[in-house]
Amino acid sequence: MDNVRTPFTALDEQTADNRRFLLQHLEVTARLPAIRRVRRRAQEAWDLHDPARLLDVGSGTGEVVRELAALVGPTGEVVGVDSSRAAVDFARERADTATVRYEQGDALALPYPDDYFDGARCERVLQHVTDPDAAIAEMVRVLRPGGRLCLIDTDWESMLFDGTPQLSEAYRMLAPTLPTATSTGRTLRRRLVTTGLADVRAEPVTVAMTDYAEAAALMSVLDRAVLQGPLLKLGETAEPWLAEVDRAVTDGTLLAVLTIWVVTGTKPGPGQA
Ligand SMILES: C[S@@+](CC[C@H](N)C(=O)[O-])C[C@H]1O[C@@H](n2cnc3c(N)ncnc32)[C@H](O)[C@@H]1O
């Protein structure tokens, strides 16, 4: 079990202001070219064939669920499940087809029968979950034999910066103070192999950003308001790092790099373990 506690681990326990900020942050992130690219790669790797029932675990503000509706057609069903009531309400306000459903539920005890879905996905959620292996076991349980699992997660330890010589060094000093499960992305392949999934494939999708606004939207560590505000409360500790970021932005040399992993596998049929 991972000892994880991030602002997304129990979103509903955040203050109303923090909750609103975090949900709006998810909507902004969904529009970033970097995340659009990761999702396109994930969709290809998921490799679904005429699915009728799909599940998105930790569906957040629900953009992907709405996009998946086109894959299952009018008689299919796409379910987004999230432990946060606030996230579910937010997503429901934006739902526009009967095919799509958002429900409150815990990844560690999914409220669905065994062997139900043709495909399950889970994007940037396991880094916030206390027991990622238990969540993966639940996703496998609700997949039908032959069903496809697609996990997407960040490897925060792969986050690198160029710009000024001090930039990476400054970040290394700040990193231990940040509440993030650092390596989840690159652990996913091992977790799926250990779970006994077939045809496990892992692809690192590396995103490199030179535009400050885009980089800061994906990497809160670049955002003064997040670092020093009510979410992370790093105050003066973050000042030397932010000064380096400002300098790189001003002289146009900022380069931020991050690897996000896309890992897929197939639930074996009976006797195929
Ligand atoms: C960083 S957001 C990602 C949301 C969405 N998958 C996306 O890519 O935009 C993490 C989401 O996981 C949800 N979450 C965290 N722990 C969960 C759990 N145990 N079960 C279900 N959802 C969980 C949070 O409420 C939040 O909506």
The ligand as a MOL file (V3000), in Angstrom:
LIG
                    3D

  0  0  0     0  0            999 V3000
M  V30 BEGIN CTAB
M  V30 COUNTS 27 29 0 0 0
M  V30 BEGIN ATOM
M  V30 1 C -6.0020 14.4000 -11.2570 0
M  V30 2 S -7.6830 13.9860 -11.3070 0 CHG=1
M  V30 3 C -7.8060 13.1980 -12.9150 0
M  V30 4 C -9.2020 13.2390 -13.4770 0
M  V30 5 C -9.3580 12.6700 -14.8940 0
M  V30 6 N -9.0540 11.2560 -14.9290 0
M  V30 7 C -8.5170 13.4200 -15.8920 0
M  V30 8 O -7.5950 12.8390 -16.4680 0
M  V30 9 O -8.7770 14.6200 -16.0790 0 CHG=-1
M  V30 10 C -7.8840 12.6420 -10.1700 0
M  V30 11 C -9.3390 12.2360 -9.9840 0
M  V30 12 O -9.3480 10.9890 -9.2820 0
M  V30 13 C -10.3800 11.0270 -8.3170 0
M  V30 14 N -10.0450 10.0390 -7.2760 0
M  V30 15 C -9.0810 10.1000 -6.3310 0
M  V30 16 N -9.1010 8.9930 -5.5700 0
M  V30 17 C -10.1060 8.1980 -6.0550 0
M  V30 18 C -10.6300 6.9230 -5.6870 0
M  V30 19 N -10.1340 6.2180 -4.6480 0
M  V30 20 N -11.6670 6.4320 -6.3920 0
M  V30 21 C -12.1950 7.1180 -7.4330 0
M  V30 22 N -11.7510 8.3310 -7.8230 0
M  V30 23 C -10.7040 8.8720 -7.1440 0
M  V30 24 C -10.3820 12.4620 -7.8380 0
M  V30 25 O -11.5910 12.8180 -7.1940 0
M  V30 26 C -10.1480 13.2140 -9.1470 0
M  V30 27 O -11.3550 13.5230 -9.8000 0
M  V30 END ATOM
M  V30 BEGIN BOND
M  V30 1 1 1 2
M  V30 2 1 2 3
M  V30 3 1 2 10
M  V30 4 1 3 4
M  V30 5 1 4 5
M  V30 6 1 5 6
M  V30 7 1 5 7
M  V30 8 2 7 8
M  V30 9 1 7 9
M  V30 10 1 10 11
M  V30 11 1 11 12
M  V30 12 1 11 26
M  V30 13 1 12 13
M  V30 14 1 13 14
M  V30 15 1 13 24
M  V30 16 1 14 15
M  V30 17 1 14 23
M  V30 18 2 15 16
M  V30 19 1 16 17
M  V30 20 1 17 18
M  V30 21 2 17 23
M  V30 22 1 18 19
M  V30 23 2 18 20
M  V30 24 1 20 21
M  V30 25 2 21 22
M  V30 26 1 22 23
M  V30 27 1 24 25
M  V30 28 1 24 26
M  V30 29 1 26 27
M  V30 END BOND
M  V30 END CTAB
M  END
